[in-house]
Amino acid sequence: MRPIPVGAKGSFTLRVTPAHLANQFKDAALPPVFATPMMITAMENAALNAVRGYLDPSESAVGTEVNIRHLAATPVGHQVTAEAVVTKVDGRRIEFDVSARDEIEEIGDGTHTRMVVDISRLKQRLDAKARPRP
């Protein structure tokens, strides 16, 4: 991993489809609006995009903490753009300010933390957990 500068930015954009709606995840009675878990996914992808260029090919960064406010509803068909800015780097731990907006307004904001991991080490740990226990 190369040094990650405070202020590094990333973004992620998606078009809201029926698969992204709250009534698909929680309660069918909810109106057809963009679901909070999907907004968080967009924010996490923006954060990963902010640091991807600083990671070695054998590394990635996994989410470890999310503190998000969902501020406004977004209907199907709208475009959502999430943005992330690195605010602190402490070794392999990276903190971000994140936000999301549609074409009309800001729809969410908060903070997010990711940890840089070695992909092969992570896979080894997962494989060990998948083995049957005696």
N, C-alpha and C positions, 0 to 999 in steps of 0.2 A: 504494500500500500504506500502510495506517495502521500506526502502531507496534504491534507484537505484544508483549504483556506476557509476561515469564517467569511461569510458572504457569498459562498458558492450557491448558485441557483439552479433549480430544475423545474420542469413543468410536465404536465400530462393532460391530454385532452381526450374527451370522449363525447359521443352523441348519446343522449339518454334514449334507451329502447325499452320496450315492455319488460325485458329481463332484469332491468335495473330498478324496478319500481318497488316501493315499500309494501304494496299489497301482494307481492310475490314472496316476501320474506317473513312478514309478521301476521297481518290480519287482512283477509280478503276484503273486508269492509272499508279499509283505508282508501282514500282517494288515490288516483294514479299519479304519484309523485316520486321523485328520485329518493331512493332509500339511503339512510345514513351510512350503513355498511359499505355501500358502493361509493359514497363520497369519501369515506376514509380510505378505501382502496385507491382511489384517484390520488389522494394526498400522499399515501405511502409510495405510489409509483413516482410522483413528482420528487419526493425526497430521494429515492433511489437514483433517479435521473440526475439529481444535483451532484451526486458523488461517484457515479459509475465510472467516469473518466479517470478517477484517482485510484481505482481498485486494480489489483493485479488480476490476470485472467483466472486465477484459481480462487478468487475471493468474490463475495457478495456482501450485502448488508441487510440484515433481517430486522424487522420491527420488534421493539421491546416495550414501547410505551406509547400510548395515544391519549391525548387530552383535547377533545374536539367539541365545539359547539356547532350545531346545525341551525342556521339562522333563518333560512327562507326555503320555501318549496319550489321545486323545479319540475315542470311537466315533461312528458315524453316529447321527443323531437328537439329539445333544446341542447345546446352544446355546453358542457361543463369543462372548465379549465382549472386545474389545481396547480398551485405554485408552492415551492418549498425553498427556504433560505437557511443555510447552515448558520447557527448562532453560537455553537460551542463544539469543540472537538477535545475529547479527553481520552487519549490513546485510541482504542478501537470504538469508543462510544461517541456517537454524533448526535447532537441535538438540532432541531429544526423549528422554525416558525412555519406553519402551513396555512394555506387559505384556498378557498374554492369559490368560483363565481360562474354564473351563467351569463347570457347576453344582457341581462337586465340589471343584476345586482350581485353583491357578495352573498354567498349562500352558506358559508362555513369558515371557521378559523380555529386555530389552536396551536398546540405544540405536539411534536412527535420525536421519538428517540429511536435510533437504529444502532446496531452493533455490527461491526465488520467481522465476518467469519470466513474461515478457510472451508471451502465447499467439501473437499475430500474428508477433512476431519469431522465435519458435521454429518456427512454420509456414514462414516464409520460409527459414530455415536448412535445414529438412527438404526443402523444395521444391528448393533449390539442390543438395542431395546426390542427389536423385532424377533430376536431369537427366543424360542420357547424357554420358559423357566422350569427348572427341575422341581 
